[in-house]
């Protein structure tokens, strides 16, 4: 740690001595295309020998973008563009003086491996969004929808288009055929589109661009050149229908006498996805009985703080165009503002049933794992005049658990009601696309809640307004949002919300909140406001504030970890603009955060400094240091008083070797320790990626986490000798896992992918205590320890004689745990014609409770090897009709 502290001032001195002047305004390039008229369109064979290419001039004079911006590239590139009334055609010549060094790495779609060229087309010419088409020299396609002026790149967008490349003695060539139906544009007789072309020379990790883009110029799409000459092209309405069929089988360990768990299950389902162009700008996506069986399983995780874990969305219907529906509450450059909180978290749709049933003696329960989506529709797009529109409507089915006794008598109980989910999003650009204002509204409505499901909200509504204004050539910005929520339900449901870990209105000493058992609704607010500078020079900054009122509740259709928080943040960053003999790029940052609750309590104050380095040999490293001077936790005692956490120091750093090499390594570590040693945390993940041949890639990344905390919450016990006992213990938790991946690309349309992860987390508790003075400055003054006279242990239960009078005052179960899991996915994907696919999927899952007294590796082996896993086999076939 002292070495890291010394390194930061030296690095700051280094970047200060190597400061360069910022760049100036760059003139826009223009390329003029032409219609092919009655001529034959080019054959997409990568040879560039069709007469039609003679209709237009070459565009060239590419300029280096990375690593040394505004210099001549090592190899030049040129391209031509022509069109007809159905397609746009692009031909590219990539010169290379050493064609035998061109790298032809294979991957599945959107792999972006090896040498490639990429064309970004802003057909709206809104200077904020674009369609990206990438072709590698190996013939792999990549396509992304670019939004928020280059901040978001959505790889889930998979249009139908065609490409072919060819290597020759001058380098390599490639041709593109892009149907106009896959682009969105207006109806003007003479079109002007934004255009950018990028080439990657893999062996040098060099990027060159057609339209120069200075490093310190903010944005991406706004800096494109222009494509002229598009005349009398008609917007194409998209109409695609994709039916599918899935055959599935499941095997698992049979349970004796359980009629619902006999060891085998099978199913056959059909469904339909459709994409309908309402206008050229706006598209309707429909799905009926969607299947997500080919989606990779979530990684294993355990949270001891009681808060929900955020998992990224992987289901294709919800991932595509997700940028339009995204409404993050407090995203910031500084971080540490709960930036995952979002008004729309699509994983709420089709979640596991929230209700449960208790089986009686000699009864068996068939509890469903998920809630089927009956149907969903998504209407989204962006108009030529700057309106971004998104509407999503989804219905999930009623879900029942079946209960059967030993006599064969069966009954059903509802565990998830029929539910309707709605999201509406609207945003408008103005001020020459330098500003926007938008809004969002979400609604969740549940039908006919039974008494057993009365803990759910009957309805939940959220809404928000957001805006951004940029000026001085987009160097400066101010942006923000304002949100509200309203939930309604029974008195039980609203009381559950008030007492949930997100709110904890019952917590002791919080006079500004209190549980009202008679309330049937709850309304809250939140928001974020920030100002920053991101362009024109070495220095950047952002400062702002965010808040969540105690009553804010987003978790019916959104994601929210906590409420009752007012937070200020500031980030200042410095970056180099030119490479030197040591670094390609270097950045150094400063951050601070401070937070209060709505009762005026100052809960948090933290400082950070960090730096990242891109070395000349293309290695990447970073390191950072945090110091928290003030840290109080309103939620640690689950309804008890705010608990003082001791001041702490933390660090992180990582190292990544050159990602162009066939064998590459990376490691990431972070640690935290209280200044009084009341807690410590350390985590390291290190591994390798090996690509012995262009078609095969193997990676393995083991990780180890050590967590020791002398105040780990266990439970609360009321009315123990006239007061509440907030029981805590000292935990020694160790978590070991390894993520293993194998990707084999037979050709760009046929791939085999495997992912597997063994996981074990073991926690051992000792030194039990209860909190009596939670805000004491000295750690030992915050609690009273139980010794051997207070505790006795029998049959996995601790008995506590709190006042040493010989009588047991309360008991609690042994909190030690060991959770072992192994998950894997094997997916064979064949795109047999463009847009139509066959998936063969094999998933495995082994989940066990291990022995907390055993070692990590022996327990991992004992509970995975030799166990019968849950096996799921899927065969899914789709066919994409383009009408």
Secondary structure, 3 states (H helix, E strand, C coil): CHHHHHHHHHHHHHHHHCCCCCCCCCCCCEEECEECCCCCCCCCCCCCCCHHHHHCCCECCCEEEECCCCCCCCCCEEEEEEECCCEEEEEEEEECCCHHHCCCCCCCCCCCCCCEEEEEEECCCCCCCEEEEEEECCCCEEEEEEEHHHCEEECCCCCCEEEEEEEECCEEEEEEEEEHHHCCCCCCCEEEEEEEEEEEEHHHCEEEECCCCCCCCCCCHHHCEEEEEEECCCCCCCEEEEEEEEEEEEECCCCCCCCCCCCEEEEEEEEEEEEEECCCCEEEEEEECCCCCCCCCCCCCCCCCCCCCCCCCCCHHHHCCHHHHCCECCCCCCCCCCCCCECCCHHHCCCCCCCCCCCCCCEEEECCCCCCEEEEEEEEEECCCCEEEEEEEEEECCEEEEEEECCCCEEEEEEECCEEEEEEEEEEEECCCCEEEEEEEEEEEECCCCHHHCCCCCEEEEEEEEEEEEECCCCEEEEEEEEEEEEECCHHHHHHHHHCCCCCCCCCCCCCCCCCCCCCEEEEEEEEEEEEECCCCCEEEEEEEEEECCCCCCCCCCECCCCCEEEEEEEEEEECCCCCCCEEEEEEEEEEEEEECCCCCEEEEEEEEEEEEEECCCCEEEEEEEEEEEEEECCCCCCCCCEECCCEEEEEEEEECCCCCCEEEEEEEEEEEECCCCEEEEEEEEEEEEEEECCEEEEEEEEEEEEEEEEEEEEEEEEECCEEEEEEEEEEEEEEEEEEEEEEEEECCEEEEEEEEEEEEEEEEEEEEEECCCCCCCHHHHEEECCCCCEEEECCEEEECCCCCCCCCEEEECCCEEEEEEEEEEEEEEEEECCEEEEEEEEEEEEEECCCCCCHHHHHHHHHCCCCCEEEEEEEEEEEEEC
